[in-house]
Amino acid sequence: MQKVGLYALTGIMVFALIFALLPTPGLDASQSGARLSGVQLRLYPPGDPDATWSFRAAEVRNDPLNGLTTLTGITDGRRLLKERVGDKLTGRETLDATLTTPDLTIDDQDIMTTRQARITLVQQCADIDLKGTEQNPVKIDQSQGFSATEAKINSTSMTGTIRDLKMTFGFSILDSSPNSKYSVPLDPTETCRDGKRVPLT
């Protein structure tokens, strides 16, 4: 099993890009790029400098001509936040969200797309099942949050189905369809504490 860090993966992708640009007769996009098996990688999105993503993937394929990297057989998808004290980083990270999806495509702007996924926002104890279409896939935009044509939310503070959802990683709805059906409990029976649901007494 190969395990590569960001620098190794970047080096391989750069080599693949150079190789793809060499004038080779009969070479098409399906034959270019790199393919790795059994990969553990981390993503450091410039649009969200205090966060990193980590994944394990059975296979990673890179298409340098289109600027796309595709992960399949994903396990252990995580969004980690860098801990700060004042303006200084401590070097520690906290788990902010988990991502469960069979596959994921990452473009050259670090925008991630897939047809369906579950995002769990740890500090809000919120499980969010996201569905998209081929034309409008589930999208994770590092500078904004995530969006989907349909989202089913199960949390201590909100439940229901939201259509055309746009939401931040802080669990704030940026936009949604008026056809959405969700509710906020007036008398909640549980709360979220340290990432776990706790009954209210």
Disulfide bonds with the S-S distance in Angstrom:
Cys125-Cys192 2.09
